Amino acid sequence: MRKLTALALACVLAATPVAGQPLPELGDSSATALSPQMERRIGEMAITELRRDASYLDDPEVNSYLNAIGQRLAAAGPDPRQNFIFFALRDPTVNAFAIPGGVIGVHTGLITTAQTESELASVLGHEIAHVTQRHMARQVAAQQQLQPLMLLALAVGILAARSNPGMTQAAIVGSQAAQVQAFLNYSRDFEREADRIGFQTLQAAGFDVSGMPSFFERLQKSTRLYENNAPAYLRTHPLTSERIADMQGRSANEPYRQTPDSIEFRLVRAKLLAEAGTPQQAVTTFEGVVKERRFADEVAARYGYARALLRAKSYAQADAEMTALRKTGAHHPMIENLAASIKRESGDPEAARVLLEAAMKEFPANLALGYNYVETLQALGRYPEALDAADRLAKAYPLEPRVHELMAKTYGALGRRTAQHRALAEFYLLQGSLPAAIEQLQLARNAGDADFYTLSAVDARLRDLRGRQAEEKKELGK
C-alpha cells in the first residue's frame, strides 16, 4: 500500500473496550497509563505529520464543513469538552479514522459515497466515540507492557512512513508485534461500543439515525463486488451482520425524523466529485447530469459543472454556467468563491476582487474567501493590501499553515526578507518540519534588514524552537 491507511493506525491506536462501559473515571488505570496530555501530544504530532503527506487536502471549504458537522456531533456527544480537529485526505477509498487527542481524518471517498448528510454524520459520530471513550488509553492499561512513550514513537513513526510502505511494515514487527496484534484481536468489541455511542450522538445532534444502518448495510453489500478487496472502511472497521442488525433495531425503535441535507454537504460533495478523475471526465459527467436534468439538486449539479469546467480551463463555459447557477437564486460563500476563481483564473483579477470584496462583507470570517482575496490582490500586484489581508487572516487563523505561506510570499514581493523568513518558519513549523523552521529563522537572523527589536524576537523564537527540538529528541529517545 502506497501510504498509511486507517489499518496501520488501527494497529497502533486501536483499543479494547467493554460493551456498554461508560467513560473512564479520572482516577482509573487508563488515566495513569496514558494521560489526556499524552493523548493530546499524540494528536498534535499526528496532525503535523499528516499535513506533510501529499494526500492531505488543504481545502478550507471541505475542512471547514467537516469541522462544522464534526463539532455539532461532538457537542452532542458524551464529552463535549473534548477538542476535535477534522480534516480530509484526498483518497477515493471509503474510510475514516480517529487518532487520540481528537484528530479525525476522513477520506474524500467517504464523503462522495455518502448519499445523505446523516450517513456521513453516522461515520463521524462513530469515530468521535473512539476518542471520547478513550479506547487507546484503556488498551494501554490492559497491555501494561506497552509503554506510552513507546506507543507514541511507534505511532509517529508509522505516520511518517505514509509514503514508504517498507517503513510501515518494519514499524509493526519485532518486539511490538504481539502488542499490535492484540489491538486487532479486540476490534469487534470496540467497534460495537463505538456503534452504540455513535448512535446516541447522531440522535442527540438531530440527524436521521437510520443513516447509520443504511450506510453500513450498503457497504456490506458492496463487498460482493470487491471480493478480496473490500472497501477500506470494512477492512479497518470489521462489519458483521450482528452489528448491522443491532443498528437497525435501534433505528426502528426511534420515531422517524426527516433531516434534510445542508447546502454545504451538497456543494462539498459536488466539489469533490468535480475534482475526481481527469478534468474532461468530470466535465463529461456533470454535463450529462445538467443537460439531461438527472439531478436531485440543481444548485449542486450546476456548481459541480462550473467547477469541472474551471478545472478544464474552459473559462467562458464556466462563466456561463455560473450565470445559470445564479438564476436558481442560490447564494452561498462557496458559490461566490467559485465565481471569483473563474474570473481570476480567466485573466480578470479585478473582477474577482470586486466579487470577493462584496462576498467578504457578507461572510467576513470565511477562510476560503480570505485566501482567494489575498491571492487576487497578489495577482494585481497590490502587495501592501495583500499583506494587510493576510495579516488579518493570520490573527484569525494562526494555526493554518497556508496563511503564513501567503504572508511569506507577500513579504518576499515587498523585499522584506527578514519578515519573509519568519513567516516561512511558522509555515514549516505547522507543517511539522522543525529543522526547516529553524533554518528559516537562521536566514531571518542574517537577512540584514531588521531592527534590534525584530532581531531580538527572532532570537527568542529560535531559542524556543531549538529547545523544542532538543526535547523531542529526548522524548523519542534519539
N, C-alpha and C positions, 0 to 999 in steps of 0.2 A: 504494500500500500504506500502511495507516494507521500503521505503525511499522517500525522496523528489524527485518529478518529476518536469518537467517544469510547470505543472499546479500550484503547490504551488508557484513557482517563479512568474508565471503569476499573481496570486492573489495579490502578494505583489509588484511586479516590473512592471507590465504592465501599459500602459498609454493611454491617449485619444488623438489621432492625428486628424487632419483635412485633408481630402484627398487633396493632391496637395500642402499642406502648406510647405514652404521652411524651412531650418534650422532656429531655433530661433535666433534673434539678441542677441548680448551680453547683451544688456540693458533691455531685456524683462523680464516679470514676472517670467518665468521659471528659469532664471538665478539667481534670488533672492530667489525663493522658494527652489531650490535645486541646489547649485552651482556645477560647474565642479569638484571642490575639494572634495565636499561631495560625488559626484558620484564615484570618484576615490577611496575614502575611503571605500565605499560600496563594490566596486570591489575587493579591497585588502583583506577585511575581508572575502568576499565570497570565494575567491580562497584558502585562508588558511584553511577555514572550509572544503571546498570540498576536499582538499588534504588529510584530515584525514579520509575521507569516504572510506570504503572498495572497492567501485566500481570505485574509481579514478584509471585511467590506467597510471601507472608510466612507460610508454614505450617511450623512446626518439625517436624511429623511427616513431611511429604513431603520436606523438605530434609534432615532427619536421615537418612532412609532413603537418599536419593540419595548423601549423603556416605559412608554406611556401605558401600554397594556400590561406590561410586567409589574409596574408599580401599583396599578389598580388591583391586580391579583394579590400582590404582596401585602397591601394594606388590609385585605380581607382574610389573610392567612393567619396561622396560629402564632406568628411572631412578627407583628407589624413594625417592630423596632429594627429588625434586620435590614441592613443596607444591601441593595442589589445593583448590579450592572448587567444589562442585557446588550448583546451585540450579535451581528450576523457574520457568517462566514460564507463566502461565495463558493457554494458546493451544491450540485444538483441532487445529492442524495437526501433522503428524508431522515433527518437526525437532529438531535439536540442533546446537550449535556450540561451538567451542573458541576461547578468547582467550589469547594469550601470557600467561605468568605463572601458568598453571594454573587459569584460570577457565573452567568448562564449564557452559553453560546447556542445559536440557532442557525442551522444550515438554510440557505435560501430555498433549497428544495422542499423543506418542510412548509415554508410559507406559501409556495406556489401549489403545493399538493393539497393543502387545507382548503376545503370547499366553502367553509364558513369561518367567521372570526371566532366563534365558540370552539370550533375544532382546534384552531391554533392555540387558543387560551387554555384548552384542556391539557395540552402538552406542556405549556409553560407552568401551569399550576402543578403538574406532576414534578417538574424539575425544581420548582420552588420548594416543594415538600422535602426533596433530598437535602436541601440546605437547612431549612428550618428544623428538621428532625435531627440535624447534626449526625448524619449517618457516618461520616468519616471519623468523627471523634469517638463514636460508640464502637466502631470497628477497631480502632486503635486500642481502646480499653480492653476489648476482647482478645486482641492479639498483642499482649503486653511485651512480647519480644521485639516488636517493631517499634523502634524509637521515633518520636515525632520528627526530629531533625533528619533522620534517615529517610523518612517518608517525604519530607519537604524537598530534600535533594533529589530523590528519585522522581518526584512529580515534575520539578522544574527541568530535570534532565530530559525527561520524555517530551515535555513541551518544546524544549529547544531542538528536539530531534524530529520535528514535524516534517521537514523536507528530506530527512535521512532515515529511511526505514531500517537500515542496518543498525543505527544507533538505538532506535526504539526497541528493536529485538534484543540487543545487548543489555539494555537497561532493565529488562524484566526477567533475566536469567541469573543464575548464580545463587548467592545466599538469600536473595529476596524472592526467589521463585515460589517457594512454599507459601509465603505470606500473600503474594499476589494471587496465587491460585485460590487461597482461602477466601479472598474477597469475592471471587466469581461464584464460589460454591453457595453463597448465601443470596445471590442476586434475586431469586424469585421471591423470597420473603421480603426483601427490601423494596422490590417493585410493588408488591401488594400494599405495603404500608403507604408508599407514595401515591398509589391509586386512591386510597381512602382519604388521605389528607388533601390530595389534589381535587378530588370530587367536592369535598366540603368547601374548599377555597373557591372553586369555579362557581358553586351555588351562591356563596356569600358575596361574590363580586358581581352578581347579576347576569351571568352568562347562561346560555342554554345547556343544561347538564347532559342532554342527550348527545351533545357534540363529542363527549369523551368516548362512549362506547361505539358510536358510529364511525369515528375516525380510526380507532384501533381495530374494529371489525373489518373495515375496508383494507387496512394494511395487512391484516392476517390473510384475507382472501387473495391479495396480490402476490403472496408467496408462491402460489401455483405457477405464476408467470415467470418467477425468478429462479425456480428450482433451488440450486445450492447457493445462489447469490441473492439472498433475501435483502430487502431494504435495510440500510444501516441501522435504522432505529430498532428493528426487530432483532438484529444481532447484538446490540448493546443494551436493549431493554427487552429481555425474553418475554414473549407474549404467549399466554396459554388460554385455552377455551374457558377455563375456570375464571381467569381474571376478567375476560370479556363478559361472561355470564354475570359475574358479581357487579360489574359496572352497569350492565343492562338492568339488573334487578334494582339497583339503587335509583337509576333514572326512572324506571317505571313507577316507583313509589312516590315520585315528586310530581307536582302539578305542572302542566305544560306552560312554558314561558317563551313567548315569541321574542327573540332577541335579534333585531336587525343588525346587519354588519355596518360598521362605521365606514365613512367615506375614506378614511386613512387606510383601512385594511384593503379596500378595493383598489385604491390608487397605488399603494405599495406593491400589492400583488401584480398589478398590471405593469408597473415599472420593472420588476424583476423578470417577468415574462418577456418584456421588450428587450431586455439585456441578455437573454439567453440565446444560445446558438449564434449563427452568423448574423450580421446586420440584415442581409437580404432575406434570410429565413424569417426573421422577426417581422420584417415589413410584409412579407407574403402572408404570414399567419394573421396579423392584425388587419391587413387589407381585406382578406376574405371575411373576417368576423364583422367588420364595419359595413362593407358593401352588401353583404347578404343578411345583415342585421341579426346575426347569430349571437346575440349578447343578452345577458340579464341586466346589465348596467351600461347604458350608452356612454355615460361620462367616463367610466374606467376604460371602456373599449377605445374611445377616441383618444383619451390620454395616452394609452399604450401605443396606439398607432402613431400619434405625433412623436412620441419618444423614439419609437423604432425608426421613423423617417429621419429624425435628427441624427441618430446613431449611424444611419446610412449616408449622412451628409446630403440628403435630399431636402435642402432648406426651404425652397419655395413650396413644396408639397407639405412640409411640416408646418409652415406658417399658415397655409390654407386650412389644414386640419385643426389648428388652434382656433381659427375663426369659427369653424363648425362646432368645436367644443364649447366655445363661449356662448354660442346660440342656445345651448342647453340650459343656460342660466347658472351653471356650476361656478362656484367661487371658492378657491382654496389656495393656501400658500404653495402647495406643490404644483398647482396649475400655473400660478403666476411665475414661479421659479422656472418652469419649463419654457414658458413664453419668452422670458428674458434670455434663457440659454440659447434658444433658437435665434434670437436677434443677434446676440453677441457672437455666436459661432458662425453666423452667416455674414459677418463683417460689418455689423451695425451696433457697436458697443454703446453708442449714445442713446439709441432707442432702448437698449437693455437697461441702461442706467435710469432712464425715466420710469420704466416699468417697475424696476426694483425699488426705487425711492417711494413710489406710490404704495407698493406692497408692504414695505417695511413700516410705513405709518400705521397700517392695519395690524401687522404681525411683527412688532418690534423685537420680540425675543426669539424669532425663528433663526436657527443657526445656519440652515442651508441658504436662506436668502442672504444672510450676512456674508457667507463665503462667496457667493456669486457676486455680491456687490463689491467686495474688495477686489476680486479678480477682474471685474469690469472696469473699475477705476484704474487698475494697473494697466489694462489694455488701452485705456485712454491716455495713459501717461500722467495721470493726476495722482502722483505718488504721495504728496502731503495729505490729501483727503483719504487716500487708501490707508495710510498709516493711522490716521485718526479712527477710521472704521475698524481696522484690525486691532487697535488698542482697546476699543470698546468691547470687541469680541473676547480679547484676552482677559479682560476684567470679569466678564460674564461667564466665560468658559475656560478657566485657567488650566484645566486638565486635558484639554483637547489638543493633541499634537499638531494637527493641521493649522490651528490658529497661529502657533508660534512659527511654523514654516512660512505662512503668508507674511508674518511680520518680518522674518529674516529676508525674504525676497524684496520687500518694500524698502527696508533699511539698506539693502545692497544697491538698489536702484538710486537711492539718495546719497550713496557714497559714505554711509555711516558704518564703518567696518566693525568697530567695537560692538555696537548695538546689534549688528547682523550676526556676529559670532555668539553673542549672549543668547539671542533668540534661537539660534540653531542648537545651542547647548540644551535649552529647555525642550526643544523638539526631540533631540536624540534621547534625552533622559526619559521622556514619556514614551518613547518607542522602545525603551528597555536596553539601550546601548549606553551604559555608563562610561566606558572608556572613550567613546566618541564625544560624549558630552564634556568630559574633562579636557579632551583635546581642543574642543571649540573654545572653552574658557581660556586655555593657554594661548590660543590665537587671539582672543579678545584682549588678553593682557599685553600682547605685543603689537596690537594694531596701530598704536601711536596716535589715535585721535580722541582719546578720552581724558577727562579731567581727573583730579585727585580723588574726588568723591566717587566717581564711577569706577575707577580702578580699585578703590577700597571695597566696593560692593562686589566686583569681580573676584577679588582675592578671597573675600568671605565665602562666596559661593563655591569657589574652587576648593577651599579647605573643607567645606561641608561635603562635597561630593567625593573627595579623596578619603575622608573619614568613612563615608558610606561604603566606598569600595573596599576599604580595609575590613570593615565589619562584615560585609558579605563574604569575603574570602575566608574570614574566621568562622562564620556561621556555617558555611558549606564545607569546611574542613580542607580548604585549598591551601 
